Amino acid sequence: MKTARELSKELDEIKAALQERQLSPAELERVAVSVERLRLLVPTAEKNHDITELKGLGKEFWRAIDVEKYLQEERDSWR
């Protein structure tokens, strides 16, 4: 699989060819393949999440647990 840099260079070349409207069928296929490869890279470029999005996650788990008892059991296991 090509690196992001190689794909970027290839897409720049394709963009230039598109602007000149001189794409052969083989180049059109290259566009399709490159776009598909870029889709695999997109998840790494997604928006960063904020830690506050985790607020309340798992709260239903703790509803059924006596927190003081749980903490004491954990502390006892350290000994």
Buried (B, 14 or more C-beta within 10 A) or exposed (E): EEEEEEBBEBBEEBEEBBEEEEBEEEBEEBBEEBEEBBEEBEEEEEEEEEEEEEEEEEEEEEEEEEEEEEEEEEEEEEE
